[in-house]
Amino acid sequence: MEPARRVTLKDVAAASGVSRATVSFVLNDDPNQTISSSTRERVLRASRELGYVPHGIARALREGSSRIVVLNVDWSMEGNFSRSYIRGLDAELAAHDHVLLVRHGEAAPQSTQRILDAIVPRAVLRFGEAYMDGHEPDQEDWEHGFAAHAALQIRHLAERGHTHIAMALPDHAFPLTGARLHFADETARRLGLAPVTDLVVPRPRESGAAAVRAFLAAHPAVTAIAAFDDDLALRTLTALHDLGRVVPDEVAVIGYDDTEYGALVTPALTTVHIDAEAKGRVAARTVLGLDAADLVMTPGRVIVRDSA
């Protein structure tokens, strides 16, 4: 007697008259998808009647791990880009019966090899590489890539009359610092602004205020600061407050990647919002060898608040 064939997402989709992606959204209770109650009930009923059981990681292991994709997140990104990218990657892999395994922390070669030996994943991705699309001079994507996102800050400040802009940077090595400065400076050049100067804003609070004080004394023409991320922007706002500088009247500040804290401070932080769900879906289809031409990238946008 032949063993019963396992019920798949494709079977549930056919029985309920929807796509596999919709079945995945319903079964995973994806809060970011709007699905009618009638469709949701139809999918759940078909799933129950067919006896569909999600395979999970156990099935992937039984199949030689060909259905696992590993994502290494070895540097901290807490904004909308990382959340939306991982959400899109996970949802698209699930829609094609694959499992996403996210590893946080530095991906040392030996630890990565242990993962490869243990589960033989379908693919191993590094989150930082996804964020670096367009970082080479001959590959700059000024429409949807990292270059376009970095340019939003400088363009917003230029539109408000700022001609001398600084970039607030972290006080430790970071993979994207060089590329970010390059894109900011290139945007300033295209807009006819002065070259972007860099400002390191260290921890703790007193050190940050001292660094900002020294910088502004040495660069009195600077009237706006574009921060590497919202964390640096908040450190900069705190330093300016401690120095008695009025934001944005004396110095404007714009953040990057729209973390939730920016809306909670005074003045509320102007920042750049990036939705990378489509980029995550593209990554999933790429590793699975599937066409991604129908996926539409969502442009980054400036969230205008009080600080710039």
Helices and strands as residue ranges (DSSP letters): H 9-16, H 20-27, H 37-50, H 56-62, E 68-73, H 80-95, E 99-104, H 109-119, E 123-126, H 127-131, G 137-139, H 146-159, E 165-169, H 177-190, E 197-200, H 205-218, E 224-227, H 230-242, E 252-254, G 260-264, E 271-273, H 277-288, E 301-303
